[in-house]
Amino acid sequence: MPSSITLGDYSFGYCTSLASLSLPSDITLGNNDFVSCDALTDIALGTGCTAYELVDSGLYSIDEASKELTLLFYPSGKTGNYTVSDNTVSISDYAFYHSSLTSITIPSTVTSIGLSDYHVFDGASKLTSINVSADNTLFKSTDGILCSINTVDDETTTVLLAYPSGLTATSFTVPDPVDSIGTSAFAETKALTEVNIPKATSQVGQYSFYKCTNLININVADDNETLFDIDGVLGNIFLDVPSLQLYPLGKTSDTYSVPTKFASISPYAFEDCKLNEIFIPSTVEY
């Protein structure tokens, strides 16, 4: 690659056959330049680079003043385990997108994972464990599942951020005390056919179950006040309006009649489903 080059966003995105890449020392990177480079195993960086560095194959940006690191990308084609470098404060969107790793360890210094926790681990089909240092006060790992811990005015909430896609269990019960399920938390998880949501979980992100192609039932505890299910179809209540949030992609029926309990249908509620016909009752207003 020539020197003194500036890359635009997604410059090498979806170059699925690219296996190695050499970057000059004076390069300026864009956002998400290597997303879905699924065969990439080797990145080289010119000597004397002060803006970026490679640590055990992971590509990091360096804050000029603080010298703190942001993990930009780990080569998707590399297998095994990876420990995020110490002094890393942030992990970027798509950093482990379609990763071939089986486990990832996050140090105590990390304070930010993804922009709105979006797409960081999506499609990492071999990933079975995301581990967090016990000294990290903002994130934790429970049985390899990544959660964030947020404290405001002495009130602590826990968000399930990422369920490793490589886990082979067909059923999963969200543990207490998870208050919400983050955007893309279960994205592209193929093994799950059933997810059980307890009373304490009050919110599910719009893309939490994106491309969960074998998911048949999302079951919600009867005493949950904001979420519910009807025959495994997820609903939520917002401003006293019951809305159909998600029809699981693993259901194989050709037709579906929306129950009259629903007064609205959320955006993307039926995206990529196998249905040929959907019957909407008069109770659905929007």
MODAWO-V289661 format. One record per backbone hydrogen bond with DSSP energy under -0.5 kcal/mol. CO is the residue of the C=O (numbers start at 1). NH is the residue of the N-H. If there is no record, write none. Layout:
CO & NH
CO & NH
This chain:
5 & 28
8 & 11
10 & 13
12 & 15
14 & 16
15 & 18
19 & 41
19 & 42
21 & 23
21 & 44
23 & 46
24 & 27
28 & 7
31 & 10
32 & 35
33 & 12
34 & 37
35 & 14
36 & 38
37 & 40
40 & 77
40 & 78
42 & 21
44 & 23
46 & 49
51 & 62
53 & 60
55 & 58
57 & 75
58 & 55
58 & 60
59 & 72
59 & 73
60 & 53
61 & 70
63 & 67
68 & 63
69 & 89
69 & 90
70 & 61
70 & 72
71 & 92
73 & 59
75 & 78
76 & 100
78 & 100
80 & 102
80 & 103
82 & 84
82 & 105
85 & 88
87 & 69
89 & 111
89 & 112
90 & 71
91 & 114
92 & 95
94 & 97
95 & 74
96 & 99
99 & 126
100 & 80
102 & 128
102 & 129
103 & 82
104 & 131
105 & 84
106 & 133
107 & 110
112 & 91
114 & 116
114 & 117
115 & 118
117 & 119
120 & 96
121 & 124
122 & 98
123 & 125
124 & 127
127 & 166
127 & 167
129 & 104
129 & 131
131 & 106
133 & 136
138 & 149
140 & 147
141 & 143
142 & 145
144 & 130
145 & 142
146 & 161
146 & 162
147 & 140
148 & 159
150 & 157
152 & 155
154 & 156
155 & 152
157 & 150
158 & 179
158 & 180
159 & 148
159 & 161
160 & 182
162 & 146
162 & 164
164 & 167
165 & 190
170 & 193
170 & 194
172 & 174
172 & 196
175 & 178
177 & 179
179 & 202
179 & 203
180 & 160
180 & 182
181 & 205
182 & 185
184 & 187
185 & 163
186 & 189
187 & 123
188 & 190
193 & 216
193 & 217
194 & 172
195 & 197
195 & 219
196 & 174
197 & 221
198 & 201
200 & 202
203 & 181
205 & 208
207 & 210
208 & 186
209 & 212
210 & 188
211 & 213
212 & 215
215 & 250
215 & 251
217 & 195
217 & 219
219 & 197
221 & 224
226 & 237
228 & 235
230 & 233
232 & 218
232 & 234
233 & 230
234 & 245
234 & 246
235 & 228
236 & 238
236 & 243
238 & 241
240 & 242
241 & 238
241 & 243
242 & 263
242 & 264
243 & 236
243 & 245
244 & 266
246 & 234
246 & 248
248 & 251
254 & 276
254 & 277
256 & 258
256 & 279
259 & 262
263 & 285
263 & 286
264 & 244
266 & 269
268 & 271
269 & 247
270 & 273
277 & 256
278 & 280
279 & 258
279 & 281
281 & 284
283 & 285
